[in-house]
Amino acid sequence: MPIVPMREILKDARERDYAVGSYNAYDLGLVRGILKAAEQEKSPVIIAHAPVHFKYTGLDSAANIIVHEAKKATVPVALILDHGYDTKTCIEAMDLGFNAVMMDSSRLPLEENAEIVSQVCKIAHARGCDVEGEIGYVTRPVSGKDEGDDDDSIVDDKSYYTSPEDAARFIELTGLDALAVAYGTVHGIYFKKPILDIKRLAEIRKAAGEVPLVMHGGSGLTAEDYKNSISNGIRKINYYTGMAVSVAQSIKEKLEGTDEKVFYHNIVMDSIEYICRDISKSMRLFSSSNKA
Ligand SMILES: [Zn+2]
């Protein structure tokens, strides 16, 4: 199956009221685990690579693995550069075969953010690619250290949340294809129980019209959080940390529970199974199973 435009995947999600998982992958094991889950669950899927993971695998190496494997999939797959921080990286990702990019200039004031995102939209749309932008601010690692080392000290500060008026204005100025919004989720591990502002999400959805909304920080929420978010317009859920923690925990338990000789390939192949299991579970939570 050819790689499918993200806008088509998200349009179907809107029409049939579900969300599609966007999963970060930077090695062959992750890509295989994610695609295996998607095929078993008969679910559309989005595979992402983010600059925070470039230190594990650079964009060009990861893109080659991801594109090659995605082309062999039997379900619709879109490929996105997650959190692209400049136009150059977005173009590089598209040159390497990603058919969507997130241009994340959400730390800038609205007008400047919109200016950059609309530039990327012009370039991307001319080549049939899609663009995600962000308005409001979903907290993310500020220390530049490892995954999960996030600063969520501003998690309860609603001044970072997306305002419906800003969402409408940002969409009008940019013409983007998907909009990441802040309404209580955070990247990485939650240190306190998140309380989602679903009322705000419902208002953003009204303001955003047909533009699909994106949840970042999709790990560690309850089934009800996902359900409420999806029924109020979330069509793409970025999910990585929860999987990374659960897979590592499974490997740890397996190694501690055996006295037999263990080879590296045993760990790699077991990891793919654990990744597949965790991602499959998320697809059922997002109601994307049996939608491919
Ligand atoms: Zn994110």
Boltz pocket constraint, residues with backbone or C-beta under 6 A from the ligand:
constraints:
  - pocket:
      binder: B
      contacts: [[A, 83], [A, 187], [A, 216], [A, 217], [A, 238]]
      max_distance: 6.0
